């Protein structure tokens, strides 16, 4: 269980950080306050991503294993 919690926190942190940066850039371009808007978006995205990662990771791992065997 400890591994699952750490994995969800670290994976969601990295993914939400990069995705919120990308989406902020796509929406605003290199705005003078880009970093502020990016960090604001990330602050809201990370908790949601952490919960989603924790809840759905076991099913996604099972689905990945099934696909790896079938394809």
Secondary structure in CASP SS format (residue, H / E / C, confidence):
PFRMAT SS
TARGET T0000
AUTHOR 0000-0000-0000
METHOD secondary structure of the structure
MODEL  1
X C 1.00
X H 1.00
X H 1.00
X H 1.00
X H 1.00
X H 1.00
X H 1.00
X H 1.00
X H 1.00
X H 1.00
X H 1.00
X H 1.00
X H 1.00
X H 1.00
X H 1.00
X H 1.00
X H 1.00
X H 1.00
X H 1.00
X H 1.00
X H 1.00
X H 1.00
X H 1.00
X H 1.00
X H 1.00
X H 1.00
X H 1.00
X H 1.00
X C 1.00
X C 1.00
X C 1.00
X C 1.00
X C 1.00
X H 1.00
X H 1.00
X H 1.00
X H 1.00
X H 1.00
X H 1.00
X H 1.00
X H 1.00
X H 1.00
X H 1.00
X H 1.00
X H 1.00
X H 1.00
X H 1.00
X H 1.00
X H 1.00
X H 1.00
X H 1.00
X H 1.00
X H 1.00
X H 1.00
X H 1.00
X H 1.00
X H 1.00
X H 1.00
X H 1.00
X H 1.00
X H 1.00
X H 1.00
X H 1.00
X H 1.00
X H 1.00
X H 1.00
X H 1.00
X H 1.00
X H 1.00
X H 1.00
X C 1.00
END
